[in-house]
Amino acid sequence: MTPGVEARYRALRSAIDEELHKGGRDPAGVTLVGVGKRQPPEIVAQAIEAGLTDLGESYLQEARRKFALLPAVRKHFIGHVQTNKAKAIAAAFDVVQSVDRAEAGIALGRAAQERGSALPVLLQLNVTPSDRFGCRPDQAERLAETLRGQPGLRLEGVMAMGPLGAERDAILRAFELAAKTLARIGGSTLSIGMSGDWREALQAGSTMLRIGEALFGPRIDGRHT
């Protein structure tokens, strides 16, 4: 087992809490979601043992294999939702953060309703040119209305990614746009902020951070989260 994950979790949670205290915010109001994509289950398990309660995954098959080997956590789907996989996603995950179009929401809602449950979802916004997916902020109200019209869904807020490699001011502007969009469409969850920009996200009002590399170390494919 790779040493250091438990210590990184404690240090990261402490740094987040300190930043929140500086801004006069309650640390209990911000959830840390560990991004386990391309991470071995034994490494993810160390973070869970240290106190991690929420785990985000992007790939359905990888996630299902991993979940079978891990202690119970709240499972977040953060990858692109393909409508033909909506039924399986609704069955495997507790939250879907990445609903960026009506077809995906309708398919997830139908799948959740068949299971007799209401699936919590976030509307994925596109607030940066570097993001391939996401609903444009000026179209968010229409999509939110569609999602709220699905009996099998419970729209809880929005998710967005900051611009990769951008200056701090550009990151803040993108996150502030996400926050303003949430204020327009309603909801309590603002899922913004990753390993390189979580401080800017907290400044913009994030209530949910999605952290991969800063928690688990580099992914085995060499990419960053």
Secondary structure, 3 states (H helix, E strand, C coil): CCCCHHHHHHHHHHHHHHHHHHCCCCHHHCEEEEECCCCCHHHHHHHHHHCCCEEEECCHHHHHHHHCCCCCCEEEECCCCCHHHHHHHHHHCCEEEEECCHHHHHHHHHHHHHCCCCEEEEEEECCCCCCCCCECHHHHHHHHHHHHCCCCEEEEEEECCCCCCCCHHHHHHHHHHHHHHHHHHCCCEEECCCCCCHHHHHHCCCCEEEECHHHHCCCCCCCCC
